Amino acid sequence: STVKFVRLHVFIMESILGFLCLSCGKPSKEPPSALSPGPLIGGELRLAAQSPESLDPILSNNYWESEIALQLFDGLVRFDANLNTVAALAQDWKVSPDGKTYVFTLRQGTTFHHGRTVTAEDFVYSLTRLLDPRSKSNDVQYYAHILGAGDFQPGRSPTVSGLQAVNASTLKIVLDEPYAPFLRLLAQQPASVVPKELVESDEHPFGQNPVGTGAFRLERWSGTEILLGANPVYYAGRPHLERVRITTLAALNARESFQLFVNGKLDLSFVPVEQATLAQSEPKWVFLSQPVLRVMYLGMNVKDRLLRDPSVRRAVASAINKTELLGTDLDHAVIHGLLPASLLGSSPAAHSDLYDPQSARDLLKRQYKRPPKIQLWHAQASQSRAILLQRIASQLESVGFSVEIKNLSSMADLLSKIYARKTQLSLLGEQLDYPDPDALLNRLFRSTSPANPFGYSNSKVDALLLDAQRALDDKSRAELYRLIESTIMRDYPALPLSVVKYSIACLAKVQGLQLTPLGFQYLPLREVWLKPEN
């Protein structure tokens, strides 16, 4: 989905923690008088992407599609450099004291790329379309808190009662109950505004002929290339770049992208691990590598006959030396808590490393006459992942477990086993594409969540998660999520291992590139500009 909202993944890509508002260009050593006067207008940024199937913002199903859609479309709000929710097409908004009613005042004079003025009715249409089962958006469930969605979706009502155009420039959204992350959901691509007359036109399929309000507009989409041109009447001002040229390939990976970059055909690229030294040593390039909102962890089936014992789960956690596993891996940054450092409520210093192999050995010797057998599950293991699995198995065996690695052919098979509670340990990952702790903790650890991979159930955690959704200020929510995280950690349903890192190289001339913990699917290009090369 566009927002992809924390789905289980086998980690094969890099990722970013904590916002970096970084210019790809290195700091100048010249005196101020010799510096460039600032952002220059013009030029073309060259990227590569996997060939998209659709650029409709409610149907973008991977981060390549999401990244392109981000340049073409806007919503009511967006994320700023620090991942705060700030005004976009809404110039301001008010939230009722009970947290259920949002009233947005739209900017005057904002137009779609084809020239028509945006009105509140366009947002009613766009959000209704998102909720419509006929649209088949993977993200629809995350907007189901809008009042009336439950009657509209099965056809009991022709409209969504919680979506109201008060007048041309005023939009009211009413929720069925307070849901604090809602404003952040409105900053995601699925909540973008689209023009009804073009979406429903039979002449041009909208997913291949997208028209939005974004900083760039689609100029051409051929078989191997997408060309975006600057929107001269963009609400926040014309972007600095004249155009963005995107080379599209059927199955792009970091190695292929980087080779195109080395050959001078791209201005920025992912960096495969084996090329990190080259990327850092080339003086005309800038190398950026930081964690994103992707967490890798060792999941434990708490319904399993062996792992239902919390002391055994503690022994598993105490056996794992994360530094030995991942400490020198450029694709990973070791963590000891569940919440990445950029998220509300995260407190990395509050969680210590549980590694204590002697206590694990002592516990297993006291409770078992022979090494307890345990299975470590994974799917589609690459060579590097197979090595990691073997290292984890060796560490577990060193404290007294007898380990069998079970590697399945597909993620679907693994998830089927996990949700049937037929696994024991699983090496898993979770990606968050909107920056709120509810996206991780509520999905994975709420007792009734269909995506809970552990069989974990704690009534105190359930109650606190609900309190955190309903709390109206971030300070209260942060305190609640710290308490939730610490409570879960004491139960050992999962051992956090790392956040996965995102490595990019770009030419030194590329300025104003803003990388956020959301990764490549939220990489706005409106502030990017090209510095003249000497």
N, C-alpha and C positions, 0 to 999 in steps of 0.2 A: 504494500500500500504506500501511498505518498508519505504518510506519517509513520507507517510501519510499527508504531506503538509497541515496543517491547515484545517481539516474538522470539521464541527460542531459535538460536542459530548455532551452527558449528562455525567457529571463528576462522575465517580465511582472509579477512580484510583488516586493515589498520584502522585506528580510531583516535578523539581529542578531548582532553579533560581540562576544564577551566578555560575561560575565554582568552584568546590571544588576538588583540587587534594589532596585527603586524603588517608592516610594509614588507613585501618581498625584497625590496632594495635594501642594501646594507647601509648603516648610518654613514653619512658623509664625514670625512675628516677635514673638509675644506672650511674656511671661515665663513660666517653667515653671509657676507656680501657676495660670496661666490656660489651660494646655493641656488638651486632652481627656484623660480618665483612661486612654485606651487603646482597643483594639478593642472595638467595641460589637456586641452580638448583634442580629440581625434585618435586615430590609430585603431588597430585591430588586435584583439586578444585571441590566440589560437589554443583551443582545447581539443581533447578527444573524449568520446563517450561511447558507451555501448549503445547500439542502435535501439532507439525507443520504439515501443509499440503505440503509445499514445502520449500526448502532452496535455490531455484533459486533466485539470488539477485533481479531480476526484477519482481518476483512474490510473494515476502514475504509480506503478507497482515496484519501482526500484529507485535507488538513490540517483541514478543517472537521469531518469525521467523527472524526478523531483527537483533536481538541481536546475534543469532547463526550465521547468514550469515556474520555479521561483523567480526567474528573470522576466517572465511574461505576465504574471498575475500578481494581484495584491488582495489582501483582505482588510478587515476593519482595523486590525492592529498587526504589529510585527515585533520581532525581537531586536533589541539594540545590541551594541557591542558587548554589553555585560549580561545579555540574555534577560534583561528586563522587558516587560511587555509595554510597548510605546505606540503612539498613534501612527496609523497608516492612512487608510481612506476615511477613517473616523477621526475627526480633529479632537474630539473629547468624548467622554462617556461618564455616566453615573451608575452606581450600583445601589440598590435599595438596602436598607438596614438589615433585612432578613436574608440578603445574599441571593435572592431568586430572580430579581428583575434588573436587566441591563438596558440602559437607554443610550444610544449612540447618536451623536450629531455628525453627519457626514460633511466632508470638505465640499465647498462650493466649486462648481466648474470642473470637477474631475471627469475625464472622458475615457471611453474605451478606445482602443487603437483605431477603430473604424470611425470614430468621431462623435458617437452618441454620448450624452451626459449620463453619468451613473446616478441612480436614485435608490432610495431605500427599498423600493419594490424589486430592484435587481438583487439585493441581498436576500429578500424573502424568497425569491425564485431560486437563487443559487443554493441556499441552505435547505430548502424544501427538496430540491433535486438531489442533494447529497443524501438526504434521509429516505428518498424514494427507493424501495427495493428493486425497482426496474433499472436503476442506475448501476446496481451491482458494485458499489464502492466497498472496498475492504475496510474503510474507515468509519462506516456509518455508525457502528456501535458506540463510538466515543462521543457522539453528539446526541445520543438518545436521552440525555437529561433535559433536552428542550421539551417544554410542556406540550403535550398533544402528539408527540412523536409516536407514542404507543398506540394511539388511535389511528393515526395517518398510515402507518406502515402496513397494517393488515387490511386497510381499506375501509375502516369504520368511519373515517372522516376524510373529506376531499382536501382539507388544508391542515397545516400545523398551527394549532391555536396559539402557541408560544412565539410565533414569528409574526410581527405586525409592523407595517409601514404606517407610522403615525401621520407623516406627510412626506414630501419628496426628499427631505434631508434628515428625517428622524426615524430611526429604527429601534423598535423595542423587542428584546428577546427575554422571554420568561422561562425559567427552569421549573421542573417539577419539585426540586429540592435544592438546597444550597450545594454547590459543587465548586470548590475553590479553584481547581485547575482549569475551569472553563475558559477563562480569558486567554490562557496559554494555548488552548486548543484552537481558538479563533485566529491565532498567529500562524497556523499551519496551512499548507497549500490546499487541502480539501475545502477549507472555509473561504477560498477566494471567490471574488465576484465574477460572474460570466454573463454575457448578453444572451437573453432568451432567444431572440430572433435568429441568431447565428447557431446557437446550440441545436435548435430544432429545425434548422434548414436542411432540406433534403439534398441541396446542391453540393455542399462540401461537408464531409464528416468532421466534426469539431475537433476530435482528438488529433487529426492530421492537419487541421487548419485553425489552430488556437488563436483566439483574440481575447486579450485581457486589458489591463490598465498598466502593466508593469513598465519598468525602466527600459526594457527592450521589447521589440515586437518582431514577430516572425517575418522574415523577408523571403526565405527560400528553404525548402526541405527536399533535397534530392536523395537519391539512393545512398550516398556515402557522405553527405554533408548537410549540416543545418547552419543557416546564416541568420543571425539576429542583428537588427539595426537599432540604433538609439531612438528612444521615444522623445521627440523634441518638446512635447508638452507634458512630460511627466510631472506629477504633483510635487515631487521633492526637487525638481530641477533636472534638466537634461543630464544624463550620465556623461562621464568624461570620455569614455570610449565611443568611437563611431560605430563599431560593430564587434560582434563576437562570432568567430568562425569555429564550428564544432565538427571535427572529423568523426564520423560514426563507423563503428566496427561491430561485427556480429557478436563477438564474445571478447570484449576488451578485458585485459588483465594488467596488473601493475608492470610486468616485464615488457609487454608490448607497448604500453603507453610510454614507459621510460625510454625505450629504444627510439620511438618517434621523437621524443624530446632531445635525446643525444644527437639525432640526425638533423636537428634544427627545424623540425616540422611543427613543434609545439612550443608554447611559451611557459607551460607548467605541466607537471605530471606527478602521479604517484611515484614513490621510490621503492622498489623491491629491496628486501633486507640485504641481499648480497651486493647491492649497488650503493649502499649508504655511505661507504668510505669515499667512493668516487664523487657522489653528490655533495659531500661536505668539503671536498678538496678543490673542486673546480672554482676558480676565482670569479667567473662570470655568472655563477649560479648562487642561489640562496637555498639552503636546506632547512626545512621546518619539520619538526617531529614532536608531537604532543599527544597525550591521551584524549580520546573522545568518550562519549557516553555509551560505551560498550563494556560490560562486565563479564569476565570469564570466571566460572566458579565450579567447584566440585559439589554436585547435588547428591543428596542422600534420601533414599526412600524410607521415610520414618514408619511406614507400615510393614516393612520387611521384618521377618522373624529375628534377624540379627540386629538390624539397625534401629529397631523400635526402642532399644536400650540407649538412653542419652549418653551413658558412659562409654559405649562403644563408638558412638558418633564423635565424642570428645577424643577418643583414642585415634580415630581417623584424622581428625583435625590436627592433633598433636604430632602426627607422623610426618606431616608435609612440610618440607623445607622450601618455602616459596622462592627464597633468594637463590637457592641452588637450581631450582627449576627454571626460573624466569629472570633472575636478577641481571643477567647480561644480555637479555634478548631485546633487541631494538624495537620489536613489535609490542612490547608489554611494559607496563609499570606496575609493580607489585602493590597490592592494597590489602588491608586487614579488616576494613568495614565494608558493608554492602553498598553504601551510597557514594558515588563518585564525588570528588571534592567540590565540583562546581554546583552541586544541587543544594537546594534549601534543606537545612537541617543536618547536612553532612558535618561530621567532626572526626576526621581521620586520626587525630591524636588520642581520641578516647578509646581506640581499639588497638590492642597490642598483638604482636605475632604469637599465635598459639603453639608454635613449634616447640615441642618438649618430648623428644623420642623416648627418653627413659621412663617418663610417667606413663606413656602409651604401652611400653613393654611391661611395666609392672602391673598395669591394669589387666592386660590380656593374660598374663601368667596367673593372676589371682582367679580369673573367671573361667579360663579354658585350659583343659589338659593338653589339647593339641591345637595347632594354629587354626583359627576360624577361617572358613573359606568365604571369600568375598569376590564379587564380579565388578569389573570396571567397564562401563559401556560407553560406546562412542559410535559415530557414523561418518562414513566417507573420510577416513583419516588420511591426510596427506603425509608425505614422508616426515616433515617436521612435527606434525601432530602425533604420528606414530611414535616418534622418539620421546615426545613429552609424555604420552601415555605410559611408555615403558619406564620412564623415570619415576612417575607417580607410583606405578606398581612396585618398583624396587624399594622406594621409601616405605611403602606400606608393608612389604615383606620384611624389611629390616627391623620392624617393631613386633613382628609376630603374626601378621596376616598371611594367608595363602591366597594369592591373587590370580584371577583369570581375566584376561582382557577379551571383551566381546565387541567386535567391530562390525556393525551392520552396514548394508550397502546403501541405505538412504536415510535421510533425516526423518522422513515420514514413518519408516519402520521403527526408528528409535523412539519417536514421540508416542507411537502406538504402544510400545512396550512400557514406556514411562507412565503414561496415563492409565494403563491397565495394572500398574504397580507390580510389574514383573522384573524390574531392574533393581539394582542395589545402589551402586555409585555410578554417576554419569558426569562426564566432562561436558559442560554446557556453557552457553553464552547468552547474554541478553542485551539487546540494543534499545536505547531510549532515543526517540526522535523528537520528543518535546521535553523541555527541562523541568520536570516536576517529579518529586519522589513518589507520588501516588502512582505514576506510570510503572514503577518497578515494584514497590512494596505491596500495593493493593493487588496487582495482577498475580504476583508469584506466591504471596504468603497469606492472602485471605482464604479462610477455610473453604468457602463456597466458590472460589474462582475456578472456572473450568481449565485455566492455564496453570494452576498450582502443580508443579512437577514433583513435589515432595510428599504429597499426602499430609502436609503439615496443617495442624489445626490448633489454634490457641484463641480462646474466647476473649482474652484480654487484648490481644493484638487486633482481633476483628473490631472490637469496640473502639479502640484507639484510631484505627484506620478510618472509621466512620466519623469520628470526632475531627480528624485532620481534614477530611473532605469538606466538612461543614464550617470549620473555623474561618473567620473572615479577615484575619490579619496574619501576615507572614511570620511574625515573631511567635505567635501561638502555634502556628503550624510547624515551625522549625523545632520547637520544644517537643511537640508531639512526635514528630518523625525521629528525633533523637531517641526518645523513649521506646518507640516501636522498634527501631533498629537494634538497640541494646537488648530488648526482650527477645527478639528473634535470635540474635547471636548467642544468647545463653542456652537456647534450645538446640543449636547445632543442626539445623536442617540443611545447611549449605555452608561451604567454606569458600569465601571470596578469595580469588587468586590474583587477579590483575584487572586493570583496565587496558584495553588494547589501543595501540598507538597508530596514528595516522601520519605518514611521512610524505612530504611534498617537496619537490624541487621546482624552482621557477627561475627565470632569467632575472638578473639584478635590475633590469629596467622596469619590471612589473611593480608598481607601487599601489598602496592602498588596499591590498588584499586582506580581507578580514576572515580569519579562521575562528570558528566557534566550536564548543563541545558537541554540537549537533553533527559535525562532520561535513562531508562533501554535499549532502543533500540540502544543506542550508548555508550556501556560500554565495552571498549577494555580490554582484559584480558592478553595482551602480557607482561605487566609489573608487573603482580600480582605474588607474591611468598609467600611461607609459612614459617613462623618463627618457629623454633623448640619449642615445649612446654616444660616447666620446669617440 
